[in-house]
Amino acid sequence: MTDARTLHLVIPESLAGQRLDQALAALVSDYSRSRLQHWIQAGRVLVDGKVLRGRERVAGGEQVAIDIQEELRQDVDPQDIALDVRFADEALLVINKPPGLVVHPAAGNRDGTLQNALLFYDPALAALPRAGIVHRLDKDTGGLLVVARTLPVHNYLIKEMQARRIEREYDAVASGVMTGGGMVDAPIGRHPVDRKRMAVTRKGKPAVTHYRIVERFPGHTHIRVKLETGRTHQIRVHMAHIHHALIGDPVYGGRMKVPRGMDDASRDVFRTFRRQALHASKLGLIHPGSGESMTWQSAIPDDMADLLEILRGESPDTVS
């Protein structure tokens, strides 16, 4: 069974000078680069109304229309998994994802994912790429996600993401005492040796992270983070890059350091925190139908709240 539809994009100025196939690969994460190249070769990608070759360079600002014709995935089954739906209308859903829930199926996680749950909640989402999911959270990061319910809304949300008009804010607990807020502007790509990890690398894609201090503790800092870009593991990689890796991060955090003087009960809670201390706490966007500015908030989950309470017991310095 095929599903014919058109995906509309605008090449951002930041990708000026790149090959067309490279620019599309950077913009459209739902499809492989080989799939995109096949569509370019088949004449199903129009750039300002013209068919170009994949190796031709883009200048930025071009209007791109991709005629997507794909076999609808039949290997993602609807599953009755509870969802914390914070908002729902005919255009979109806002989901509060719990830590531990994988967003979509992949090797090692073929079911039990958010995508399986969404297909049960609304079977019509089977007609959209990845059941309408337009951005991701790592398995062990909880918080707010937006899901499109129609193809026009899916295209709209992708464009809003590219234009950096969707607000995403996170709470995190970082190692080390940070002296002030700031910005990390460092490109992120695959680690040159360990391909399962990401890293700051000269050949990576542009990535910008802003952070400000909420509370300081002896040895740790509660920060609030805003993303300009949405690279894989961006916050985790950037914080590790500036030597303030997130507490509990199994990939980028290194060995957990327990603060001195902590009682046994607090020490146990601290040592058993086995995920990155990161939560997507705020989501804001312009509704595609009404044009209304909408914002949702999600409270820090219990395990992170317990961690912060323990750290507050170690003479915190609260920053207003």
Secondary structure in CASP SS format (residue, H / E / C, confidence):
PFRMAT SS
TARGET T0000
AUTHOR 0000-0000-0000
METHOD secondary structure of the structure
MODEL  1
M C 1.00
T E 1.00
D E 1.00
A E 1.00
R E 1.00
T E 1.00
L E 1.00
H E 1.00
L E 1.00
V E 1.00
I C 1.00
P C 1.00
E H 1.00
S H 1.00
L H 1.00
A C 1.00
G C 1.00
Q C 1.00
R E 1.00
L H 1.00
D H 1.00
Q H 1.00
A H 1.00
L H 1.00
A H 1.00
A H 1.00
L H 1.00
V C 1.00
S C 1.00
D C 1.00
Y C 1.00
S C 1.00
R H 1.00
S H 1.00
R H 1.00
L H 1.00
Q H 1.00
H H 1.00
W H 1.00
I H 1.00
Q H 1.00
A C 1.00
G C 1.00
R C 1.00
V E 1.00
L E 1.00
V E 1.00
D C 1.00
G C 1.00
K E 1.00
V E 1.00
L C 1.00
R C 1.00
G C 1.00
R C 1.00
E C 1.00
R E 1.00
V C 1.00
A C 1.00
G C 1.00
G C 1.00
E C 1.00
Q E 1.00
V E 1.00
A E 1.00
I E 1.00
D E 1.00
I E 1.00
Q E 1.00
E E 1.00
E E 1.00
L C 1.00
R C 1.00
Q C 1.00
D C 1.00
V C 1.00
D C 1.00
P C 1.00
Q C 1.00
D C 1.00
I C 1.00
A C 1.00
L C 1.00
D C 1.00
V E 1.00
R E 1.00
F E 1.00
A E 1.00
D C 1.00
E C 1.00
A C 1.00
L E 1.00
L E 1.00
V E 1.00
I E 1.00
N E 1.00
K E 1.00
P C 1.00
P C 1.00
G C 1.00
L C 1.00
V C 1.00
V C 1.00
H C 1.00
P C 1.00
A E 1.00
A C 1.00
G C 1.00
N E 1.00
R C 1.00
D C 1.00
G C 1.00
T C 1.00
L H 1.00
Q H 1.00
N H 1.00
A H 1.00
L H 1.00
L H 1.00
F H 1.00
Y H 1.00
D C 1.00
P H 1.00
A H 1.00
L H 1.00
A H 1.00
A H 1.00
L C 1.00
P H 1.00
R H 1.00
A H 1.00
G H 1.00
I E 1.00
V C 1.00
H C 1.00
R C 1.00
L C 1.00
D C 1.00
K C 1.00
D C 1.00
T C 1.00
G E 1.00
G E 1.00
L E 1.00
L E 1.00
V E 1.00
V E 1.00
A E 1.00
R C 1.00
T C 1.00
L H 1.00
P H 1.00
V H 1.00
H H 1.00
N H 1.00
Y H 1.00
L H 1.00
I H 1.00
K H 1.00
E H 1.00
M H 1.00
Q H 1.00
A C 1.00
R C 1.00
R C 1.00
I C 1.00
E E 1.00
R E 1.00
E E 1.00
Y E 1.00
D E 1.00
A E 1.00
V E 1.00
A E 1.00
S E 1.00
G C 1.00
V C 1.00
M C 1.00
T C 1.00
G C 1.00
G C 1.00
G E 1.00
M E 1.00
V E 1.00
D E 1.00
A C 1.00
P C 1.00
I E 1.00
G E 1.00
R E 1.00
H C 1.00
P C 1.00
V C 1.00
D C 1.00
R C 1.00
K C 1.00
R C 1.00
M E 1.00
A E 1.00
V E 1.00
T C 1.00
R C 1.00
K C 1.00
G C 1.00
K E 1.00
P C 1.00
A C 1.00
V E 1.00
T E 1.00
H E 1.00
Y E 1.00
R E 1.00
I E 1.00
V E 1.00
E E 1.00
R E 1.00
F E 1.00
P C 1.00
G C 1.00
H E 1.00
T E 1.00
H E 1.00
I E 1.00
R E 1.00
V E 1.00
K E 1.00
L E 1.00
E C 1.00
T C 1.00
G C 1.00
R C 1.00
T C 1.00
H C 1.00
Q H 1.00
I H 1.00
R H 1.00
V H 1.00
H H 1.00
M H 1.00
A H 1.00
H H 1.00
I C 1.00
H C 1.00
H C 1.00
A C 1.00
L E 1.00
I C 1.00
G C 1.00
D C 1.00
P C 1.00
V C 1.00
Y C 1.00
G C 1.00
G C 1.00
R C 1.00
M C 1.00
K C 1.00
V C 1.00
P C 1.00
R C 1.00
G C 1.00
M C 1.00
D C 1.00
D H 1.00
A H 1.00
S H 1.00
R H 1.00
D H 1.00
V H 1.00
F H 1.00
R H 1.00
T C 1.00
F C 1.00
R C 1.00
R C 1.00
Q C 1.00
A C 1.00
L E 1.00
H E 1.00
A E 1.00
S E 1.00
K E 1.00
L E 1.00
G E 1.00
L E 1.00
I E 1.00
H C 1.00
P C 1.00
G C 1.00
S C 1.00
G C 1.00
E C 1.00
S E 1.00
M E 1.00
T E 1.00
W E 1.00
Q E 1.00
S C 1.00
A C 1.00
I C 1.00
P C 1.00
D H 1.00
D H 1.00
M H 1.00
A H 1.00
D H 1.00
L H 1.00
L H 1.00
E H 1.00
I H 1.00
L H 1.00
R H 1.00
G C 1.00
E C 1.00
S C 1.00
P C 1.00
D E 1.00
T E 1.00
V C 1.00
S C 1.00
END
